[in-house]
Amino acid sequence: MKDVAQHAGVSTATVSRVLNGHAAPTPETRERVLAAIEELGYRPNALARSLRTTSTQTLGLVISDLLNPFFAEIARAVEDEARSHGYCVVIGNADESAEQEATYVRTLLDRRVDGLLLCPATDDPSLVREVRAGGVPLVLLDRTVRGATCPVVRADGSEALTALARRLVGAGHTRIGVIAGPPNTSTGRERTDVLTGALGGLAQVVHGDFRQESGSQAAARLIDDGATALVAMDNLMGLGALGEVRARGLQIPHDIAFAVFDDQPWFPLLDPPITVIAQPTVEMGQAAARSLLALIDGRQPDDVRLTAKLVLRGSLGEAEL
């Protein structure tokens, strides 16, 4: 700033006023300062400025798996909403690892983000408590943890899962394979509980880890056990299961009915198109960003629970009639 002030022939206070959007003594003075900034390539030190303003105008977002299109779409929606309010978003990929998640969270806190959005890797509340104890505004996204006392933004798939179960049972399926998520995550546990409850004793459950390979392995076990329908509880496990079905030469829906919780852009393009339970990813990301900005502004937003919907496309066969 001293170099800019000397180059423009003004005081450092005048440079500071121009940088912060305040009026300069004259329009000509402002233009000289801006020209000096351009010529010298000056960039304000954001961290130094944050020490004075207590704001970095950045939000942290730690998601469970960046390779999962569901989380990629959410991240994009968070970025777009934050940008419209003058904030940038720094993203960390936990890669479904509690240890990596903790590393990213602590790194973002060290970088003095104004608030944090977290898709928890597990339902262990210790990391959430750590963030809350530091006084940093926190919103949980998609998943929650035990005893959470911060706002949570998520989608409720209960009605869609129940409707899916009703269709499968009505079509005469008696051995329905459920490729479940990890029971130590809220989404993995809750989706499985709803679907198996609606299926009664007709469900065969194999747990995966929200990764493609686990979906393939679970599908192999369930098909070997005689499943006539498969329901994968997230899109990556669904891709793995779909690969296993195709590798065995089975035809959907003639040989086996198939559905996935979560959508992907290419699911409607397959033959047959895949029936899914679609979550409102854009709305979730937008709502999460707005909730976090409300916390930063000193307000207390309510939890947000959106609705996931069953989208019938043909991969259930007779269950869709």
Steps between C-alpha positions, in 0.01 A plus 500: 500500500790734571638433151160569345462821703847622397437414134166683499622791711241446776489376857459134600168600657374610159613170345317314775181697435510420129565129564208482740259671261477832686510838335839650415561875544439549125416276202841583355669374819307175481607449139866561592480241778334243273758563230784452752342175620483375140854606411654347813289183491394557860272243666368554853603240758168334579618340823651825624177682414299235686688584819350848479156417361456153663376375161675325210185483284567129457298193593637152552326195351614150591318235298507124533617402152577738214476216247135450589289707257248563778757691706649670195158643413449615858842667504419688180170623647675613821760688296240674286292608799803617699636696204171686466557628855863597445660188651750250361491131591802284584425130454654199675440139396475268802499194271263325745781507760443641850873568534524690173181686586650618829818614324305712251271647765793608718689637201201711396458628854869595504436695178235697690198415286191693609292183524505131421273261312562135584372173351609271787690182410353324807243578768772550764428846651852574630615710202175697497544573870854621433382744233212621715733552797711731283199719429511454121156496333426145385230338286474126433410399146339173381603309814475571868677378813380379837367782716560772240413848628579691179274545196466200268403511131398165353254317278237260633451192285258318729191537283689412182659192656165384633341546158786304341455216748127491436557465125755222538282301737195558281687358200560176688866537601578298812882521505594867472869581528586823680851640449515715812736778599725486807297470822728760666358774276156651550404460133624142481308401811179694445443404137553134581265512799221659296527264204541178697214603728277553198606168347432300814690171490567514125826698517848355476754761615868528418687811616735692274707816556343742247771398248463332163699187579295427811185522289638240260596264781166539676308439178697180437410365843133593468463356151668179613246486784213515253397868505251589227528875562785726605480840668830689543498770766726745317602562141860376514395170657226495237761527223695212652185289526404583142842387381460168680156445350632569151810283554272204575300557186180573692238716333331785688208478576426156349749308715530739791331826604733787581479838676743750651475763774649813333496592136778547245482696174553185294249273681214614268719420197553132581293218354278471687521838680558449870223564752634717782416688815618848403617749760467877439876560495494859378241602758699324774818685413325834477315449828818395679688810383211727601479336844873550557488863390208555740711360786790726404255791506399413856165336419395147593356313198276198536592156372410447135348171390429470129322211327657234279273360229457162333561533124369200304687432177448132423772302680249350747300329228156390616544690827449821303170400343 
